[in-house]
Amino acid sequence: MISNLRLSNGLRLRLLVAALLSFGWMTAASAQVTAFKQAVAEAASRDADIAAFYRANDFSPIWTGRSDGDRARRQALLDAVMAADEHGLPSHRYDADALRSKMQAATDPQSRGSLEVELSEVFLQFAQDLQSGILVPSRVDSEIKRQPPRREPGAYLTALTTGNPASFFRTLPPQTAEYARLMKHKRKLEMQMAQGGWGPTVPAEILRPGDTGPAVIALRNRMIAMGYLGRTAQAGYDAQLQQAVQSFQQDHGLMADGVAGAITMTEINRDVEERLGSVVVAMERERWINLPEGLGSRHIKVNLTDFSAKIYDNDKLTFETRSVIGADESDRRSPEFSDVMEFMVINPSWYVPRSIVTKEYLPQLQRNRNAVSHLLITDRSGREINRGAVNFSAYNASNFPFSMRQPPSDRNALGLVKFMFPNKYNIYLHDTPSKSLFDRESRAFSHGCIRLQQPFEFAYALLAKQTSDPEGFFRSKLRTGKEQRVNLDTPVPVHLIYRTALTTAKGGLEFRRDVYGRDARIWATLRNAGVALRAVRG
């Protein structure tokens, strides 16, 4: 007997509807509406957010109905997912062709109800991918501490149904000039890829001005293909070719001496596919910082791969200085995250991190109690300990009970000023007495914090918003020789980013080396997720 069967909700409803129809208690039209809503309810039960949205809207359609609004939303969704490749998204995840086929095949209430929910699922997946990124950064690399801003699913569905659908989809990707320029260059590289790339690589380890031969001709041809040199038949490494190499070096963060040495040659010989992959990674990274509130009208960007720290005001670069970042070692790499700079400390003390105390200084003290004499050894209350009364050999990394501190001085490891954006990673920007490192091409030497080449000028730029004489104010604090905390009247967002592909305000495209190998890991993960490079003919 039917009463003894364990029926699904859908089958139970269909039997009830059939009974009501047979007795004339329900019209065919109302039966279809009821069957559609039941199918929506069943399909939506897979996702609590989608179920809540449809329940609040009486399980009415937003995609599969006959209204102009439904038709506009269907078309806008198809148009958007068909363009997924333009954003470096995994197009198979949304499968526009399959969706179109299902739309044509959905002719009964049950299949339309199931399709209704599937379209919402695809929409939410696409919207979140386009707005906040495909990947979870920390799962790719634990040193990427960034958490992309995920919007509430219900908010996406509500926004879609209360405005123009096509316009809504245009608001999803980052609305930054950087993202727009990256998309433009992605298209250019795809077209270059379709043309076979930049031609043969240069078969030489080093070439200098004055050289001749086949390798120089290959270098000339590659510079022409990359747009650094106009058409020329010159066979030698002349002044024009030297200038082209210098321009290339500047665009790739290299020492611009015009000599195609080993490092420069490696960068010249990278193929268009690798550069295109870097651009796709940069677009994904831009989605990770697609914050609802933006980066801040005034903000600081530290691009780790570029070894630079920059201040922006209303998206205009207003100050720039070189930086030194963490060394490429497991416990020294600089992490990626965003926070807010609240204050600076002039004449800072250096409170030595525990890891440095136990790994570097304790072994030295065990060999010689007078080692690292520039540092004070302190107890838990910050009181200085007489090192002559301590048997350092009795301790190890896990039970050493003391701390170490370096008082303010010209020789202090933090220099004469540090810039604080309190965070659990104990990362900040600071001065340094080790000025020579800023002359290096690659500057990954610190324990993780960011050293600045021009820290005083950086401080002046920050203080200019709150005093008419920022330099005079700063130096008056400096002359005291005592530790001085100066709060920023308006805290400034700080973004530690990592970009191997970046654009310029004039629309150019530049590349940097993958210092920590993070972008290579991101690209491998994107490929595993289905992101593919494509060659596009103009």
C-alpha positions in Angstrom: 0.0 0.0 0.0 1.2 3.5 -0.7 0.7 4.5 2.9 3.3 2.0 3.9 5.9 3.4 1.5 8.6 5.9 2.5 7.8 8.6 -0.1 10.0 11.6 -1.0 8.5 15.0 -0.5 8.4 15.5 -4.2 6.6 12.2 -4.9 4.2 12.8 -2.0 3.4 16.3 -3.4 2.8 14.9 -6.9 0.4 12.2 -5.6 -1.4 14.9 -3.6 -1.6 17.2 -6.6 -2.9 14.4 -8.8 -5.6 13.6 -6.3 -6.7 17.2 -6.0 -6.8 17.6 -9.8 -8.9 14.4 -10.1 -11.5 15.9 -7.7 -11.4 19.3 -9.4 -10.1 21.0 -6.3 -7.0 22.5 -8.1 -6.5 23.9 -11.5 -3.7 22.7 -13.8 -2.0 26.1 -13.6 -2.0 26.2 -9.9 -0.8 22.6 -9.8 2.2 23.6 -12.0 3.1 26.5 -9.7 2.9 24.2 -6.6 5.0 21.5 -8.3 7.6 24.1 -9.3 7.8 25.6 -5.8 8.2 22.1 -4.3 11.0 21.3 -6.7 12.7 24.6 -5.8 12.4 23.8 -2.1 13.8 20.3 -2.6 16.8 21.5 -4.7 17.5 24.5 -2.5 17.7 22.3 0.6 21.3 21.5 -0.5 22.4 25.0 0.5 21.1 26.9 3.6 21.7 30.3 2.1 19.9 29.6 -1.1 17.1 27.9 0.8 16.7 31.0 3.0 16.5 33.3 0.0 13.9 31.3 -1.8 11.9 30.7 1.3 11.8 34.5 2.0 10.6 35.0 -1.6 7.9 32.3 -1.5 10.0 30.0 -3.8 9.3 32.2 -6.8 11.6 32.1 -9.8 14.3 34.7 -10.5 15.8 32.9 -13.6 13.3 30.5 -15.1 10.1 32.6 -15.2 8.6 34.3 -18.2 9.0 37.9 -17.0 11.4 40.4 -18.7 13.4 40.4 -15.5 13.9 36.6 -15.5 14.9 36.7 -19.2 17.4 39.6 -18.5 19.0 37.7 -15.6 19.3 34.5 -17.6 21.0 36.4 -20.5 23.3 38.4 -18.2 24.4 35.2 -16.4 25.2 33.4 -19.7 27.0 36.4 -21.0 29.1 36.7 -17.9 30.1 33.1 -17.6 30.9 32.9 -21.3 33.5 35.7 -20.6 35.0 33.9 -17.6 38.2 33.3 -19.5 38.8 37.0 -19.8 39.2 37.2 -16.1 41.4 34.1 -15.8 38.6 32.1 -14.2 38.0 28.3 -14.7 35.3 28.5 -17.3 34.4 24.8 -17.0 33.2 25.5 -13.5 30.3 27.4 -14.9 29.9 25.7 -18.3 27.7 28.1 -20.2 26.9 25.6 -23.0 25.6 23.1 -20.5 23.5 25.8 -18.8 22.0 26.8 -22.2 21.1 23.2 -23.0 19.4 22.7 -19.7 17.4 25.9 -20.2 16.1 24.5 -23.5 15.3 21.1 -22.0 13.5 22.3 -18.8 9.9 22.1 -19.9 8.1 20.7 -16.9 7.7 22.2 -13.4 10.0 19.8 -11.7 12.9 20.3 -14.2 12.4 24.0 -14.2 12.5 24.1 -10.4 15.7 22.1 -10.3 17.3 24.3 -13.0 16.2 27.4 -11.1 18.3 26.4 -8.1 21.2 25.3 -10.3 21.3 28.7 -11.9 21.5 30.3 -8.5 24.3 28.0 -7.5 26.3 28.7 -10.6 25.6 32.4 -10.2 26.9 32.5 -6.6 30.0 30.5 -7.5 30.8 32.8 -10.3 30.1 36.0 -8.4 32.3 34.9 -5.5 35.1 33.8 -7.7 35.1 37.0 -9.7 34.8 39.3 -6.7 37.0 37.6 -4.1 39.1 35.0 -5.9 39.1 31.3 -6.8 41.5 30.2 -4.1 41.9 30.3 -0.4 45.3 32.0 -0.1 46.5 30.3 3.1 45.9 26.9 1.6 48.3 27.7 -1.2 51.0 29.2 1.1 50.8 29.5 4.8 52.7 32.7 4.7 49.9 34.4 2.8 47.8 35.5 5.8 45.3 37.4 3.7 41.6 36.5 4.0 39.7 37.6 0.9 36.4 39.5 1.6 33.6 37.0 1.1 30.1 38.6 0.7 26.9 36.9 2.0 25.3 34.7 -0.7 21.9 36.2 0.1 23.2 39.7 -0.6 24.4 38.7 -4.1 20.9 37.3 -4.9 19.1 40.3 -3.5 21.3 42.7 -5.3 20.8 40.8 -8.6 17.0 41.0 -8.3 16.8 44.6 -7.4 18.8 46.2 -10.1 19.9 45.9 -13.8 21.4 42.4 -14.1 24.1 43.3 -16.7 25.1 46.3 -14.7 25.3 44.2 -11.5 27.7 41.7 -13.2 30.0 44.6 -14.2 30.4 45.6 -10.5 31.7 42.2 -9.4 35.4 42.3 -10.5 37.8 44.7 -8.7 37.0 48.3 -9.8 40.6 49.3 -9.8 42.8 50.8 -12.5 45.3 48.0 -11.8 42.8 45.2 -12.5 41.6 46.9 -15.7 45.2 47.3 -16.9 46.0 43.7 -16.1 43.0 42.6 -18.1 44.2 44.7 -21.1 47.7 43.2 -20.9 46.4 39.7 -20.5 44.6 40.2 -23.9 47.8 41.5 -25.5 49.8 38.5 -24.2 47.2 36.1 -25.4 47.5 37.7 -28.9 51.3 37.5 -28.7 50.9 33.8 -27.7 48.8 33.2 -30.8 51.6 34.8 -32.9 54.1 32.3 -31.6 55.4 34.3 -28.7 58.6 36.5 -28.9 60.5 34.1 -31.1 63.7 32.1 -30.4 65.5 32.5 -27.1 68.9 34.1 -27.0 71.6 31.4 -27.0 74.1 33.2 -24.7 74.9 33.6 -21.0 76.1 37.2 -21.3 76.2 39.8 -24.0 77.8 43.2 -23.8 77.8 46.4 -25.9 80.2 45.9 -28.8 79.5 42.2 -29.2 78.5 40.8 -32.6 77.3 37.5 -33.9 74.2 35.3 -34.1 73.4 35.6 -30.3 73.3 39.4 -30.6 71.0 39.2 -33.6 68.7 36.9 -31.5 68.8 39.4 -28.7 68.0 42.2 -31.1 65.0 40.3 -32.6 63.7 39.5 -29.1 63.9 43.1 -28.0 62.0 44.0 -31.2 59.3 41.4 -30.6 58.9 42.6 -27.0 58.5 46.2 -28.1 61.7 47.6 -26.6 63.4 48.3 -30.0 62.2 49.5 -33.3 62.8 47.7 -36.6 66.5 47.7 -37.4 69.0 45.7 -39.4 72.0 46.4 -37.2 73.9 43.2 -36.3 76.0 44.5 -33.5 75.3 45.3 -29.8 75.1 49.1 -30.5 73.9 52.0 -28.4 70.2 51.5 -29.5 70.3 47.8 -28.4 72.0 48.8 -25.1 69.2 51.3 -24.5 66.6 48.7 -25.2 68.2 46.3 -22.7 68.3 49.1 -20.1 64.6 49.8 -20.6 63.9 46.0 -20.2 66.0 45.9 -17.0 64.1 48.9 -15.6 60.8 47.2 -16.3 61.9 44.0 -14.6 63.5 45.5 -11.4 67.1 44.8 -12.6 70.2 46.9 -12.4 69.9 49.0 -15.6 73.5 48.8 -16.8 72.6 47.8 -20.4 74.6 44.6 -20.1 72.6 41.4 -20.8 74.2 39.4 -18.0 73.1 36.1 -16.5 70.1 37.4 -14.5 69.0 39.7 -17.3 69.3 37.0 -19.9 67.2 34.6 -17.8 64.4 37.2 -17.7 64.7 38.0 -21.4 64.4 34.3 -22.3 61.2 33.7 -20.3 58.4 32.8 -22.7 55.1 34.6 -23.2 53.2 31.8 -21.5 55.1 32.3 -18.2 54.5 36.0 -18.3 50.8 35.5 -19.1 50.6 33.1 -16.1 52.0 35.8 -13.9 49.4 38.3 -15.1 46.6 35.8 -14.3 48.1 35.3 -10.8 48.2 39.1 -10.3 44.5 39.3 -11.3 43.6 36.6 -8.7 45.7 38.5 -6.1 43.9 41.7 -7.0 40.6 39.9 -6.2 42.0 38.9 -2.8 42.2 42.6 -1.8 38.9 43.7 -3.4 37.8 45.2 -0.1 34.3 46.8 0.1 35.9 49.9 1.6 38.8 49.9 -0.8 42.5 50.1 0.1 42.0 53.5 1.8 42.1 57.1 0.4 45.6 57.2 1.9 47.4 53.9 2.1 50.8 52.2 2.1 51.8 49.4 -0.2 54.8 47.3 0.3 55.4 45.1 -2.7 57.7 42.4 -1.5 58.9 41.3 -4.9 59.7 45.0 -5.8 61.6 45.7 -2.6 59.7 49.0 -2.3 57.4 50.8 0.1 55.0 53.4 -1.4 52.4 55.9 0.0 49.3 56.6 -2.1 46.9 59.4 -1.7 43.7 59.1 -3.7 45.3 56.4 -5.8 48.2 58.7 -6.7 51.8 57.7 -5.7 53.1 60.5 -3.4 56.1 58.8 -1.8 58.4 55.9 -2.6 61.5 54.3 -1.1 63.5 51.1 -1.4 63.0 48.4 1.1 64.7 45.2 2.4 62.4 42.3 3.1 62.7 39.0 4.9 65.3 36.5 3.7 64.1 33.4 1.8 64.3 31.1 4.8 61.4 29.2 6.5 61.3 31.5 9.5 62.3 34.8 8.0 60.1 35.4 4.9 57.9 38.4 5.2 54.2 37.4 5.3 51.4 39.0 3.3 48.5 40.7 5.1 46.8 44.1 5.6 46.5 46.1 8.8 46.4 49.7 9.9 49.4 51.9 10.9 48.6 53.7 14.1 51.8 55.2 15.3 55.6 55.6 14.9 58.3 55.3 17.6 61.2 57.7 17.3 64.5 56.5 19.0 63.0 53.0 19.5 64.3 50.2 21.7 64.6 46.8 20.0 62.9 44.1 21.9 64.6 41.1 20.4 62.2 38.4 19.1 62.2 35.2 21.1 63.2 33.2 18.1 66.4 35.3 17.6 67.2 35.3 21.3 67.2 31.5 21.5 68.4 30.5 18.0 71.1 33.1 17.5 72.1 34.8 20.7 71.8 32.1 23.4 74.5 29.9 21.6 76.8 32.9 21.5 76.3 33.6 25.2 77.0 30.0 26.1 80.3 30.3 24.4 81.1 33.8 25.8 78.9 35.5 28.3 80.1 38.9 27.1 78.9 38.3 23.5 76.4 40.6 22.0 77.3 43.2 24.6 75.2 45.9 22.9 72.1 44.1 24.1 70.7 44.2 27.6 69.5 41.0 29.2 66.3 41.5 31.1 63.9 39.6 33.3 60.1 39.3 32.8 59.6 42.7 34.4 62.1 44.4 32.0 64.8 44.8 34.7 68.4 44.4 33.5 70.1 41.2 34.6 73.8 41.0 35.4 75.0 38.6 32.8 78.0 37.7 34.9 75.6 36.0 37.4 73.9 33.8 34.8 75.0 30.3 33.8 73.9 30.4 30.2 74.9 26.7 29.7 72.2 25.7 32.1 69.5 26.8 29.6 68.2 25.8 26.2 65.8 27.3 23.7 62.7 26.1 25.6 63.6 27.1 29.1 65.7 30.3 28.7 63.9 32.7 31.1 65.3 36.0 29.9 64.6 38.6 27.3 66.9 40.9 25.4 66.6 44.5 24.5 68.8 47.0 22.6 68.4 50.6 23.9 67.9 53.5 21.5 71.1 54.5 19.6 72.5 55.0 16.1 73.5 51.3 16.2 70.1 50.0 17.2 68.9 47.3 14.8 65.7 49.3 14.2 67.7 52.5 13.4 66.1 55.7 14.7 62.4 55.1 13.9 59.9 52.3 13.5 56.4 52.4 12.1 53.8 50.3 13.9 50.7 48.6 12.6 50.2 46.2 15.5 49.7 42.6 14.3 50.1 39.1 15.6 53.0 38.5 13.2 55.2 41.2 14.8 55.9 42.8 11.5 56.6 46.5 11.1 58.5 49.0 9.0 61.7 50.5 10.3 65.0 52.3 9.8 68.3 50.3 9.8 72.0 51.0 10.4 72.8 48.5 7.5 72.5 51.0 4.7 74.6 49.2 2.1 72.0 46.5 1.5 69.8 49.0 -0.3 72.3 49.1 -3.1 71.7 45.5 -3.9 69.5 44.5 -6.8 67.7 41.7 -4.7 67.1 42.8 -1.1 65.8 39.8 0.9 67.9 39.9 4.1 65.8 40.7 7.1 64.2 38.5 9.7 60.8 39.4 8.3 60.2 43.1 9.1 60.5 45.7 6.4 63.6 48.0 6.4 63.3 51.4 4.7 66.1 53.2 2.9 64.5 56.7 3.6 62.7 56.2 6.9 63.0 59.9 7.9 61.4 61.1 4.6 58.8 58.4 5.0 58.0 59.8 8.5 57.8 63.3 7.1 55.3 62.2 4.4 53.1 60.6 7.1 53.3 63.6 9.5 52.6 66.1 6.8 48.9 65.4 7.2 49.0 66.5 10.9 51.7 69.2 11.2 52.8 72.2 9.2 56.5 71.4 9.9 56.8 67.6 9.8 60.6 67.6 9.6 61.0 70.0 12.4 58.5 68.1 14.6 60.2 64.8 13.8 63.8 66.1 14.5 62.7 67.7 17.8 61.6 64.3 19.0 64.8 62.7 17.6 67.1 65.1 19.5 65.8 64.0 22.9 67.5 60.6 22.4 64.7 59.1 24.3 62.0 56.7 23.0 59.1 58.8 21.7 55.7 57.5 20.5 53.9 59.7 18.0 50.4 58.7 17.1 49.0 59.2 13.6 45.9 61.4 13.8 44.4 59.4 11.0 45.6 55.8 11.0 46.8 54.6 7.6 46.0 51.2 6.0 49.1 49.1 5.2 49.1 46.4 2.6 52.0 43.9 2.3 51.5 42.5 -1.2 53.4 40.2 -3.5 53.2 40.9 -7.3 55.4 39.5 -9.9 53.3 41.2 -12.6 52.3 44.8 -12.0 51.2 47.8 -14.1 52.2 51.4 -14.1 50.0 54.5 -14.0 50.9 55.2 -17.6 49.6 51.8 -18.6 52.8 49.8 -18.9 53.4 46.2 -17.7 56.3 45.3 -15.5 57.6 42.0 -14.0 59.5 41.1 -10.9 61.2 37.8 -9.8 59.3 35.3 -7.7 61.4 35.9 -4.6 59.7 33.3 -2.4 58.2 31.1 -5.1 54.7 32.0 -4.0 53.4 32.9 -7.4 54.6 29.7 -8.9 52.6 27.8 -6.3 49.5 30.0 -6.9 49.7 29.4 -10.6 50.0 25.6 -10.2 47.0 25.7 -7.9 45.0 27.8 -10.4 45.8 25.3 -13.2 44.7 22.4 -11.0 41.4 24.4 -10.5 40.9 24.5 -14.3 42.4 27.9 -15.2 44.0 27.6 -18.6 46.0 29.9 -20.8 44.6 30.7 -24.3 45.9 32.1 -27.5 43.6 34.8 -28.9 43.8 36.1 -32.4 42.9 39.8 -32.9 
